[in-house]
Amino acid sequence: MKTLKKSEIINKLHVLIYLYLTFGWIISLTSCKVLLLLAPTVMVQWGVNNNECIITQLENKLKKTEITMLKKDDDKIIVKEEDKGTDISFIGSLAGKCGIEISEYGVNFISYLSLYHSFLQSYWRVIF
C-alpha cells in the first residue's frame, strides 16, 4: 500500500476546494451563501499574492522539501521526475496532466473566470 506524501494530501485537498469553489453553487442555497463570501475572499488573496494561491505555494514548498529529503537519504538519486516544474500553478499542473500547455495569462484567466462565474451563479440563486 502506497502512503501519500504531504504534498499529495495538500493536492487532493486543493482539488476538493477548487471543485467546491467552481461548482459549489449547484449544491444548495446554503452553499451559495458561503460562496458569496468565499469567492471574493479567494480572489482578493490571489490579487494580493501576485495571482498565486496560498495552497499552491504550500504544495510547492512541500514538494521541494520532499525532494531535498530524498536526495539526502539516497545518494543515487540525482534528478527526480518531480524536480521539473515544482513551481507550476495548480491549474497549470492539472492542464499539464491532460497534455494541455497553458500560459500564465491563460491560467489566471481561467482561474478568475471560473470564480467570477461561481460567484455570479451563487448571487443569482440567493437573490432570485
Buried (B, 14 or more C-beta within 10 A) or exposed (E): EEEEBBBBEBBEEBEEBBEBBBBBBEEEEEBBEBBBEBBEEBBEEBEEEEBBBEBBEBBBBBBBEBBEEEBEEEEEEEEBEBBEEBEBBBBBBBBBEEEEEBEEEBBBEBBBEBBEBBBEBBBEBBEE
